[in-house]
Amino acid sequence: MTDRPNEPFRCFREFYPFYLAEHANRTCRRLHFIGSCLVFAALAAAILTANGWWLLAMPAVGYGFAWLGHFAFEKNRPATFRHPLYSLMGDWVMFRDMLTRRMPF
């Protein structure tokens, strides 16, 4: 597992290479992508049905799929536990990069 316990990240630009190293497993990245798509689906369902309960599904599916990828396939501890904001940002940057094919799906 890649870790920098004594060296905090000063900015997201420093963090993102670490984040990508924590997502080397293709299945883990795919589960992140699926979870992110389901976050959008839950948001759309909340808006279309005017049912706020769908908003509770957003973190459940987003983190659920991502953490499954880490524990079952990547075999590491999600960066969310150590760097919650940068990790959330990294997930959406990685999602964009996968969607635009800048990163392998």
C-alpha positions in Angstrom: 0.0 0.0 0.0 1.3 3.4 -0.9 1.3 5.8 2.0 2.9 9.1 3.0 2.2 9.2 6.8 4.9 11.8 7.6 4.4 14.0 4.5 1.1 15.7 4.2 -0.2 16.8 0.7 0.0 20.5 0.3 -2.5 20.5 -2.6 -4.7 18.3 -4.8 -2.0 18.3 -7.5 0.4 16.5 -5.1 -2.3 14.1 -3.9 -3.6 12.9 -7.3 -0.6 10.8 -8.3 -0.9 9.1 -4.9 -4.6 8.6 -5.5 -4.0 7.0 -8.9 -1.4 4.7 -7.5 -4.1 3.5 -5.0 -6.3 2.7 -8.0 -4.0 0.5 -10.1 -6.4 -2.4 -10.2 -8.8 -2.1 -13.2 -11.7 -3.7 -11.5 -11.4 -1.3 -8.6 -11.5 1.6 -11.1 -14.5 0.1 -12.8 -16.4 -0.2 -9.5 -15.6 3.4 -8.8 -16.9 4.4 -12.2 -20.1 2.4 -11.6 -20.6 3.9 -8.2 -20.2 7.4 -9.6 -22.7 6.7 -12.3 -25.2 5.5 -9.7 -24.6 8.6 -7.7 -25.9 10.6 -10.7 -28.8 8.1 -11.1 -29.8 8.6 -7.5 -29.6 12.4 -7.9 -31.8 12.2 -11.0 -34.3 10.0 -9.2 -34.4 12.4 -6.2 -35.1 15.3 -8.6 -37.6 13.5 -10.9 -39.6 11.9 -8.0 -39.2 14.8 -5.6 -38.2 12.2 -3.0 -35.3 13.2 -0.8 -34.7 9.6 0.3 -32.8 9.1 -3.0 -30.2 11.5 -1.7 -29.3 9.0 1.0 -28.5 6.5 -1.7 -25.9 8.8 -3.2 -23.1 8.2 -0.6 -24.2 4.6 -0.1 -23.7 3.6 -3.7 -20.8 5.9 -4.4 -18.7 4.8 -1.4 -20.2 1.2 -1.4 -18.9 0.4 -4.9 -15.6 2.2 -4.3 -14.9 0.5 -1.0 -15.8 -2.9 -2.5 -13.2 -2.3 -5.1 -10.5 -1.4 -2.6 -11.2 -4.2 -0.1 -11.9 -7.0 -2.6 -9.7 -6.2 -5.5 -7.2 -3.4 -4.8 -6.4 -4.9 -1.3 -5.8 -1.5 0.2 -7.5 0.9 2.6 -9.5 3.6 0.8 -7.8 7.0 0.7 -11.2 8.4 1.9 -10.2 7.4 5.5 -7.0 9.5 5.4 -7.8 12.3 2.9 -11.6 12.6 2.6 -11.8 15.8 0.6 -8.9 15.1 -1.8 -10.2 11.6 -2.2 -13.7 12.8 -3.2 -12.1 15.2 -5.7 -9.8 12.5 -7.0 -12.8 10.2 -7.6 -14.5 12.8 -9.8 -11.3 13.6 -11.7 -10.7 9.9 -12.3 -14.3 9.5 -13.4 -13.9 12.3 -15.9 -10.6 10.8 -17.1 -12.2 7.4 -17.6 -15.2 9.0 -19.3 -13.0 10.9 -21.7 -10.7 7.9 -22.2 -7.7 9.7 -20.8 -7.5 6.7 -18.4 -8.2 3.1 -19.2 -11.6 1.9 -18.1 
